[in-house]
Amino acid sequence: MGDRYPGRVSEAAQNRPDQARADGTPAAGSVTTGTLVRDVVLYSVARLGLVVVLAVVILFGGRAFGVDVPLIVAALFAVLIALPLSLVLFAKLRKRVNLDIASVDAQRRADKADLHAKLRGEGPHR
């Protein structure tokens, strides 16, 4: 596709984490491990919060109709409902976590390649 369409860039190339992005998301190396941890924790808490909210709705919804729903059943159904729902509701946060992971991984690979080059005696010595 490269020579046939010189002005066209594939979606995969546009989404590479090592490229500066026009939408303001960080490029590779600018995401720290702390940022990644913060985003992963935020995403996990959001998903767990959704499960809790759904479980409470199922518990009290059942009581509103005169049905006593056991907690384990409400929790199980809440997890099953929250799985696909969280993909839609928290898509932006999930994409940010994915980009953060890719950035940290790209930086780790670059650091590893630099270290290997230095060990072979190929890089500038300080």
Sequence and secondary structure as in RCSB ss.txt:
>XXXX:A:sequence
MGDRYPGRVSEAAQNRPDQARADGTPAAGSVTTGTLVRDVVLYSVARLGLVVVLAVVILFGGRAFGVDVPLIVAA
LFAVLIALPLSLVLFAKLRKRVNLDIASVDAQRRADKADLHAKLRGEGPHR
>XXXX:A:secstr
 TTT TT   HHHHT TTS  TTS   TTSS HHHHHHHHHHHHHHHHHHHHHHHHHHHHHHHHTT    HHHHH
HHHHHHHHHHHHHHTHHHHHHHHHHHHHHHHHHHHHHHHHHHHHHT S   
